[in-house]
Amino acid sequence: MVSLMEERAPVRYSVVGLLISVTAGATVFLPFALYTSPLDAVRFRVPGNQGDWWHFLISAPFFLAFPMIWLRRRSLFTRRLSTPAGRRLIWTVVALSICGTMLVEIPFLLRLGNLARMNQWRRLSIVCPTFGIIIASGAFLFLRRRDILPTRACLVGLNAAYLANAALCLIVYGPMPGTAGSRSGGIVTIVIVWPMLVELVWLFIQTFKIQVSQDNSGQYTVKY
């Protein structure tokens, strides 16, 4: 039987990834805009009693930070980088997150309701980053599905889903007035999305560099 032996990432890389993931997890509890955190939004606790499913869908993807933390911890403290059950759960939440983000994007894409008067450049600035990340990552995973390692594929999926939604939130809520205390979560998100984006691109590049050679035991050894 053919199997892929996953090589553990360098400790320094895993530690940095864990720190970024933990920081992303902290943003769940920090106010993103108008003193409302993602945790508040998924509980429909929005100022002015404005909580609805739109706020739920746009806030739920921030919780992807927790499966990221799970993967990072395993890379440092356990022999197996991931488990089949864990990967299935990750792909389930990634798929749900992407579907939720796309549902939020549809009104902007179709210019529904009061969005019909939105400036064309403003609309494209909201739609393009989110759909661009989703489409590029989805195409990459599909085309490289036979070569990419299972845990690495999960990281690509998690980063892509998180970044697609974070881009939408930052562009929509970024121009809103408010003090630093009312949007500390947004400020932290601006900081962490850049290393996450760099990692996503790095994962793409590393996957293309993988060379698979068959050894005498019939297994595949992955060389970077």
Residue pairs with C-beta under 8 A, 6 or more apart in sequence:
1 218
2 218
2 219
2 220
3 219
3 220
4 149
4 150
4 220
4 222
5 219
5 220
5 221
5 222
6 81
6 149
6 150
6 151
6 152
6 222
7 222
7 224
8 14
8 75
8 81
9 17
9 75
11 76
14 72
14 75
14 76
15 76
16 195
17 68
17 72
17 75
17 199
18 69
18 72
18 73
18 76
20 192
20 195
20 196
21 65
21 68
21 69
21 72
22 65
22 69
23 188
23 191
23 192
24 62
24 64
24 65
24 68
24 162
24 189
24 192
24 196
25 65
25 66
25 68
25 69
26 188
27 37
27 38
27 62
27 65
27 185
27 188
27 189
27 192
28 37
28 38
28 39
28 62
28 63
28 65
29 37
29 39
29 185
30 37
30 184
30 185
30 188
31 37
31 40
31 181
31 182
31 183
31 184
31 185
32 38
32 41
32 59
32 169
32 173
32 183
32 185
32 186
32 189
33 173
33 176
33 178
33 182
33 183
33 186
34 46
34 47
34 176
34 178
34 182
34 183
35 47
35 181
35 182
36 45
36 46
36 47
36 55
37 185
38 59
38 60
38 62
38 63
38 185
39 59
40 46
41 51
41 55
41 56
41 58
41 59
42 55
42 56
42 59
42 60
42 63
43 51
44 51
44 52
44 55
44 56
45 51
46 52
46 55
54 104
57 100
57 101
57 103
57 104
58 100
58 101
58 104
58 165
58 168
58 169
60 96
60 97
60 100
61 97
61 100
61 101
61 161
61 162
61 164
61 165
61 166
62 162
62 165
62 166
63 93
64 93
64 94
64 97
64 158
64 161
64 162
65 162
67 86
67 89
67 90
67 93
67 154
67 158
68 155
68 158
68 159
68 162
70 86
71 81
71 82
71 90
71 151
71 154
71 155
71 158
74 80
74 81
74 82
75 81
75 151
81 151
82 90
82 150
82 151
82 154
87 150
87 151
87 154
90 154
90 157
90 158
91 154
91 157
94 154
94 157
94 158
94 160
94 161
97 161
97 162
97 165
98 134
98 160
98 161
98 164
100 165
101 130
101 134
101 161
101 164
101 165
101 168
102 131
102 134
104 168
105 126
105 127
105 130
105 131
105 168
106 112
107 113
107 115
108 115
108 118
108 123
108 126
108 127
109 127
109 131
111 118
111 123
115 123
125 171
126 168
126 171
126 172
129 164
129 167
129 168
129 171
130 164
130 165
130 167
130 168
131 164
133 160
133 163
133 164
133 167
134 160
134 161
134 164
136 160
137 156
137 157
137 159
137 160
137 200
138 160
140 156
140 204
140 207
141 148
141 153
141 156
141 157
144 207
144 208
145 153
147 207
147 210
147 212
148 156
148 207
148 210
149 207
149 210
149 222
152 203
152 206
152 207
155 199
155 203
156 200
156 203
156 204
159 196
159 197
159 199
159 200
159 203
160 200
162 196
163 193
163 196
163 197
163 200
166 189
166 193
167 193
169 186
169 189
170 186
170 189
170 190
170 193
173 183
173 186
174 186
176 183
180 187
206 224
209 224
210 222
210 223
210 224
211 222
211 223
212 220
212 221
212 222
212 223
213 220
213 221
213 223
214 220
215 221
